[in-house]
Amino acid sequence: MTLFTNQIIRSFVLLFTITFLLSCSKKNEPINEPHQKTTIQGAVEKGPFVRGSVVTVYELNSDLTPTGRTFKSEISDDKGAFSLPDIDLASNYVQLSVNGYYFNEVTGSLSSSQVTLNAIADITNNKSINVNVLSHLEEKRVRSLMKKEKKTLAEAKKQALAELYASFFVKITPTTSSELVSLTKNDENANILLGISAALLKISQSDNARLTELLSIISSDLDNDGLIEEPLKQTIKQGLEDLNAKNISDNMKNRYKALNTTLADFSVDKVFTVELKGKSETSGDTHFTTEQEFQAAFSALLVGTTKATEEYFKLEGLYTKTVSGLPQNDFYLHRVNSNNPNIASSFSGLYKSIGMANTIMDYASKSSSLKSYKYKIYPYFAYNYWVLMNFWGDVPFVNPENFKNFTSPPARTKATEISQSLIAGLEEAIQNLGSTERETYVAKIVIARIAADNGNYSLAKKYLSQIIDSKQYKLANKSEVHTTANESMIGTDYDQSSAITKPNDYNLYGKGNYRSLIRYTDVILLASEVNLKLNNKEEAISLLNLVRVRNGKTTLSPNEINVLALLQEEIKDDLNNEGIFFAFLKRNNLAESSLSIPSYQKLMPIPQIEMLLNMNMVQNPGY
């Protein structure tokens, strides 16, 4: 190698090194303008944030990488206002990050812990920046669009916010940037911000750890392609549906009125394609103080339980193939996975009813004159848990003793432990309710179901016999079973109720205008099964014959040898699509052979959204 060649190589290496160092320098230092004094101001409107919350401004390069320069301030009032005067910036690109407490627009109270919200902005032409859930949720997507698709910041923010609006079922495309949206502007974007913010609180149940996780999940889901996965989108839809538009509007107006600012009514119900139909929700110890209020809450619980049960009935019918109208359905084909939106909807619907029951029981336990509502509510609380255990096995046990005390989402509890606790609670309810009250009999059949599922057939028989011997119920004529309340223990007449209507696909699995959640036929057939397990064959056959005769079938002789098979046939024929058949098959070790499923499919998968939101949740085996 010649000296000349060596010099060329050394020159090339030196040039490469200088170029590399310069390029690195460009990524970590502002490129262009000299430092200038700038004032940045705005508001943080997750509710809004309260005074004392910390605001941090990070200077960014044009590719949104940090320069390393930061500036701090605090929110100066309870409207979320902040100002950073005369900060020394060499770039017009900034990120704001705010950590603090906020006003909860759903409950009308201040948050119990802090959350963090971010915003990215170009302050070239606007130095007033609002930080909100829109600016926070769009951030990752904005960065992705700039990096992968080489869009400008303005182009990326416009596209990201449009995708965010679409993911939350917003009717319009955005007409402004996220950092310019404000709750105080009385426009469509203010209504959208309030609705999205409130829906996030509904989904996370106003738990700030869950809210933080939910914000991260949604922003990460949007990051790649601007779309939300279907299970998460259905969860968002449910969160919006659960909102009461007037309630959150009044909460915001009252909050700002207390801060000497008058706001017009919000029209949250007019900006989404989803119908907002939730009940009113308030905080404090002022509600559920009169019998009328307790009765209204009790009625709302029955409606919520009916809605959750309807979905369970349909899915259970599909899974056991007693519903035949959807042959390509994943439940019918036993191809259910954790991303199935029906799984997520059913799981959350049941826990919504459980949460309502816990709240009513909590207030009832504090009332000397209305304590009976605690015992009236408990059978429905236990019924919802029976459904959960039938489908999912071990589940988080959120009950009147612990529902206020969780610092993080609860882990799963063994179904056997939940069962023991429920039976004890149901027996206490029975002791404190009148002997002829409807809830007394509901408590007894729920105990019997739980006891039978756990192999305690003697206990099941005890309570089933009490129901039968009371003669409070009787089998209805076959033509009247699903048209009247003749043999119903809990039920709703869809033709007479103004509080609840038939689901859109009710004709696929429903049987008539009267929907029984529990009816006397179940008592008789479960008593037959329990007696068969206790080797009381003659009594088992006698009970089974009661239903067979009602259904126009021949009576069985006392010497019948195929009692279990005939009992299975009767339950499938009579109680199909009523949430009973799957539990029967599992109790009798018939599920795998009858449904052609492996053992692990005797339980459903835990919904993926629950796995994401609850760090303590563990998936069922096989999924």
N, C-alpha and C positions, 0 to 999 in steps of 0.2 A: 504493500500500500504506500503511495507516494506522499510526500509532505503536503502537496497541493490537495490531494484527496482528504487527508486528515483534517486540513483546515476547513474544507467544505463541510465535512461531517460535524466538526465542532461548531461551525457557524449555524448549521441546521438545528443541532441540539439546543444551542443557545436561543435561537429564534423560537423553537417549539416551546421551550421553558417559559420564555417571556410571554408568549401568546397564551399559554395555559394559565399562568399566574394572573394575567390581565382578565381572562374570562372568569376566573374564580372571583376576582375582585369585583367584577361587574355584578355578580350574583348576590353579593353581600353588602354592597354600598349603593346608595341612591345614584342614579346614572346622571341626572341632568342638572336640575335647578339648584341654585345656591340656597342656603338656609333662609327661611322667612318666618316671621312671627305670624301665627294663625290662631284664631279662636274657634274651637269646635264646641257646639252645644247641641242639645236635643233632649229627648226623654226616653225612658225605658218603660214600655207599656205592655208588660205581662201582667195586666191587672190594674194599676201600675206597680212598679217597684216603690219601696218606701225609702225615706231619707236614711243616709248612712251607708247605703249599698256602694260598694267600691266599683269605680269605672276605670278601666285601663285602656289606653290607646296605644296600639302597636303601629309604628311606621312600616309601610310595605314598599317594595319595589313594584314596577309595573307588571311583573309576573307574579305578584302577590307573595313573594318571599320576604321574610322579615329583614329589616336592616339592622336590627339589634337595638333600636332606639324606642323607649317606652315612656309614657307619661300617665300619671295617676290623678284621680280626683274622686269625689264622692257625690252621690245624689243629694241635692240640697233641700228637697221637699218631698212630701208624700204623693205628689203627682208624677214622680219619677224624673224630674228635671235635673240636668247636669250641665256644667260648663267648664271647659278647660281653656282659660284665656292665655293668649300670648305664648303658645307652645312653639318650639323651634323646630320646624319641619323642613326637610329637603325633598319631600315627595308629596304628591297629592293623593296617594293611595294609603288608606288606613284600615285597620281592623279594631273594632271596639269590643271589649269583653266586660260584662257586668255580672257581678256575683252579689246576690242579696235576697231579702225577703220581698214578698209581693202580695197584692190583694187578690184573693181567689174569687173570680167572678161567678163561680158556680155556687159556692157555699156562702158568699158574702162576708168572709172573714179573712184575716191575715194568715199567710202560710206559716207552718210550724217549723220549717227549715228553709235553707237557701237553695236557689238554683242559679245556673250560669247561662246567660244568653249572649250571642255574638252577632256582629254585623260587619260586613265589608262594604266600603264606599269609596268613591272618587270625590274629593272635596274641591275639585277645580272650580265648579260653578255653584256648589251648595255646601255650606259648612254647618248645616243643621241636620243632624242624623238621629233618627229614632231607632232604637233597638227593640225588637219584638220577636215573636216566634216565627214570623215569616222570614226575617233576615237571618235568623238562626238556622232554620230548616233548609234554606237555599244555599248556605255557604259551601258545603262540600261539592254540590252540583256546579256551582259557579266556578270553583277552582278546576273541576274536571273539564268543563267546557272550554275554559281558557287553555288548559294544558293539552288536551287531546284534539280539540277541534279548532284551536288557534283563534277563538273568538275574542273580541274586545271585552273589557269588563262590562260595558253597557249592554252589549249583545248577550253576554252570558247571563247577566242578572235578569234581563227581560225574558229570556227563554226559561230560566230556572223557576222564576215566579209563576209563569204560565203553567208549567208542568206541576208545580206545587198546588195551584188552584184546581187543576184538573183532578189531582189525586184526592182532593178534599171535596169533590162534587160541587165546586163553585160554578154558578151559571155563566159568569162572564170571564173574559180574559182581562188581565190586569191593565189598568190605565196609568199606573205610576210605578215607581220603584219601591221596594220593601221599606227602605229607610225613610221614605216620605209618607208612609201610611201612619195614621194616628187615630186613636180612639176618639179624639176630641173634634175631628173634622166633619162629623155628621154626613158621611158619604158611604157609597157601597163598600169601598175598601175598609172603612172602619167597621162596618157590619161583618165583613168577611174575617177580619182580624179577630174580632170578639168571638165569632162562631168557632173558628179554628182553635183559638186559645182555650175556649171552654170545652170543646170536644176532647182535646188532649187531657184536660183535667178529669173529664168523665171516664175516659178510657183508663187512666192511671189511678182512678178512684181518689183523686186529690192527694195521693201519696207522692211526695217529692222525689224519693228514690226511684219509684216507678216512672215518674214524669221525666226525670233525667235520662233514664234508660230508653223510654219511648222516643224522646227527641233524637237520641243517637241512632236508634233503629230506623226511624223514618228518614233521617238525613242520609244515612248510609245506603238505604234502599234506593233513594233517588239518585245517588251519586253516579252510578254506572250508566243508566239509560233514561233517567228522568221518569221512570215508572215505578209504581208501588206494586209489590206482589199481591195477588188476589186475597189471601187470608188477611193480610194487614189492611188492605183496602176495605174489606168487609168489616173489620174491627173499627176502622175510621167511620164507616157508614153507621154502625151501631152507636158509636159515640155521639155522632150528630143527631141521630134519631132520639137519643136519650135526653137531649137538651130541652129545656123549657125556655123558649125565646123571651117571654115576658119576665120571667124570673131573673135571667142574667142581665136583661136590659135594666130592670129596676135596681138590681145590685150595683151596677156600674153608675147609674144616675145618682143613687143614694151616696155612694162613695165619693163621687166628685162634688156633690152638693155639700157634704161635710167638709170638703176642702175649698168651699166658696166658689165652685165652678158649676154652672148650670148646663146640662147636656140635654139634647132632645132625645126622644125615644129611639132606641136602636131597632132596626128592622131585620134582625138576624134571620128570621124565618123566610125572608123573601130573596135571599142571595144564594141559596143552595138548592140543588135538585132533589135533595133528600128532605123528607118531611120531619120537622122538629116536633116531637110529640111527647116529650118527657114531662114528668110530674115536677111540681115546684119543690125546691130543696133549699133549706135555710140552715143556718148554724145556731148554736146556742141552746139553752135549756127552756125555750119559751114555747115550743110546739109540743103536740101530744099532751095537752093538759086537761082537755075535756073529753067526755065520752064520745061526742060527735067527731072529734079529731081522731080519736083512736079507731072509731068505726070506719072512718074514711081511709085511714092508713091500712086497716085490716082488709077493706075491700080492694084497695090497690094491690095489696100483697096477693090476694086471690087471683086477680087479673094477671099479675106478673107470673105467678106460679102456673096458671093455665097456659100462658104463652110459651113458657119454657117447656112445659110438659108436651104441648102440641108438637113442638119440634122433635122432642125425644120420641114420641109415639111414631112419627113418620120415619125417623131414622131406624128405630128398632124394628118397625115393620119391614122396611127395605132389607135390613140386615138378616132378618129371619125369613125373608122371601114370602111374607104374607101380603106384601104390597107388590103387585105385578106390573104396575103401569109405567115403571121406569127401568126397563131391562138392561140399559147401559149405565145405570147409576153406579158409582163406586161402592156404595154401601151394598147394593144388590149383588155386585160382583165380588164383594169382600176384598176390595182394593183400596181401602181407606188409608190415607197417610196423614201425617201431622199437619200438612198444609191445606187439608180440606176445609173450606170455609164453613161448612155445616158443623163440623166438629168444634171449631172455634166459637161459632155462634151459640151452639147448644151449651157448651161449657160455661161461657160467660153469662148466658141467660140464667142458668141455674144459680150461679154465684150472685147474680144481681138480686134474685129473689131471696137468697140466704142473707145478703147484706141488709135488705129491707126488713126481713124478719128480726135480725139481730138488733137493729135500731129500735123497732117497736118494742121488743121485749126489754131492752135496756131502759126505755122511758117508763114502761109499765112497772118494772121492778122498783122504780123510785116513787111510785104513786100508791098511797095506802088505799084509796078508794077504787082504783082501776087496775089493781095488780092482776086481776083475773085474765086480762089480755095477754099477759106473759104466758099463761097456760093455754089460752086459746090459739096463740100463734105457734107454739112449739111443735104441734103435730105437722104443720105445713113446712116448718123448718126441717124437721126430720125426714119428711117425704122427699124434699128436694135432695137431701143427702143420700137417701136410698137410691134415687135415680143416678146420682153421681157415682156411687160405689158400684152399681150394677154395670155401668158403662166403663168406668175407669179404675175401679179397685181402690187403691190407696190414693187419697186426695188431701189437699190442705184442709184442716178442720178449723174453720173460723166460727167460733161459737160465742154465746153471750158473755162468757167469762174472759175471753181473750181478745175479742175483736177490736178493742181500742188500744191494745198494748204492743202491737207488733212494731219493731223498729225497722224491719225489713220484711219483704214478702215471706209468708210462712212456707215451710217445707211440707212434704207429704206426710200424712199420719197413716199408720196401718189401719186398714178397713176394720179389722177386728176391734181395735181400740175405739174407733169412731162408733162402731155398733154398740159396744158396751155403754159408752157415754149416752148415746141416743136412747137406748132402752131405759136407762136410769132417768133421763129427762122426761121421757114419755110416761113412765110410771108415776113420776111426781105430778105431771099434768093431769093424769087420770084421777089421782087422789084429790086434786084441788078443783076439778070441774064437776059440774052436775052430772048425775048418772045418765041422764037422757040427752045431754048436749051432743050436738053433732060432732064436735071436736073430740069428745070422749071416744066415740066409735072410730073416728079417723086415727086417733092415737093407737087404738087397739089393733087395727089392721096393719098399721105401719110397724108396730112391734112384731106382729106375727110374721110379716115379710122379712124383717131383719133377722129375727130368731131362726126362721126356716133357712135363710141363706147361710147362717152360721151353724146349722146342724142342731140347733136347740129346739127340737120338735115338740117337746113337752110344754115349753113356754109358749110356743106358737099356738098349740092346741088350746091352752088355757084361755088365751084372749079371743081366739076364733070362736070357741064354745060360748063365751060370754056374749059375743055379738049375736050368735044364732039364737041362744036361749032368751035374749032380751025381746025377741020378736019385733024389734023396731023396724026391720027391713024385711022385704020378701022379694022373691023373683018376679019380675014383670012378665006379662005376656010377651011372646017373642016379637010381635009386631010393634010393641010399645017400648022396647028396651032403649032405643036410640031416638025416641020422639018425646019422651017425658022424663020426669025425675023419679019415676016410680021406684026404681031400685038403686038410684044413685046415692052415694055417700058424700061425694064432692062432685060438682058439675056445673055446667053453664048451658043455658038455652040460647044458642046463637040467634035465634029468631026473636028473642025477647030482650036481649042485652044491648044496652047502648054503650057499655064500657069496653066491649071487645067484639071483634068480628072474626068470621072464619078466615083462616089463612088462604092465600090465593090458590094453593094446590090441595086444599082440603078434600076435593072430590077424588083425589088419588088414594086416600087412605081413610077418610072420615066415613062414618056410617049413618049419619042422620043429623038433624038440627040440634039434638041434645048431646053435648059432649060430657061424658062422665070421666073424671080422672080416676075415681075408685068407685066400683059398684059391687052390689051384693053377690053377683055371680063369682067374683074373685074370692070372696069370703068362703063360699061353698066349695069351690074347686081347690082352693088352698087347704081347706080343712080336710078334704078327701085325700089330698097328697100327704098331709101331715099324719093322718091316721094310718095310711098305708105304710109310712116310714116307721110308725110305732107298732106295726103288726096288728093293727085293728082293721083287718081286711073287710070284715062285714060292714063296719061303720063307713069305711072309705067307699065301698060300692054303693051303699045306701045314699050317701051324699052326692056321689057322681050321678046316680040315677035321677036325682031331683032336677039337675040341669038337662040331662038327656031327655027326660020326659017333656020338660018345657020346650025343648028344641025339636020335638016331634020324633024322637028316636025311641027304640025299644029299650026296656029295662034290662039290666044285666042280672044274671043269677048270682046268688051268693058264692057259687063255686067258680066264678069267672077267674081264669088264670092270667089273662093279659090286661090286668087293671091299669098298670102304669102306661102301657101303650095306648089304651083307650082314653085314659086321662089326658095324655099328650094330645091326642086327636081332638078331644073336646076343648081343651084350652086353645089350640091352634084355630079351631073353627069359631069359637064363641068370643074369645078374648084377643083375637088377632088385632094388631095395630093399636093395642092399648097398653103397651109397655110391659107385658107380663110374660110372654112366651120365652124370650131370651133368658130371663132369670130362671124360669122353670127348667129349661134345657141345661143350664149350667149347674143348677142344684143337683140334677139327676145324672150328671156326666154324659149327657146326650148331645151337647153342642157340637163337638167335633164330628161325630158321625152323622148327625142330622143335617148340619150345615156344610159339611165337607170343608172344615177349616182346621188349621193347625192350632195347637193349644194356646199359643200366644195371642191369637185373634179372638179369644174369649174376652179380651179387654181392648178398648179403643186406644189409639195413640193420644198422648197429651198434645193439645194444639201447639203448633210451633210458636205462635205468638205468646203463649203462656211460658214456654221455655225461654223465650227471649226476655220477657218482662220480669220473670222470677228467677233470679240466679240460684235459688235453692231448689228449684224444680228438677226432678229426674224423670227421664222418659221411661215409658213402659217397655219391658223386654220385647225384642223382635222388631221394634220400630227405630 
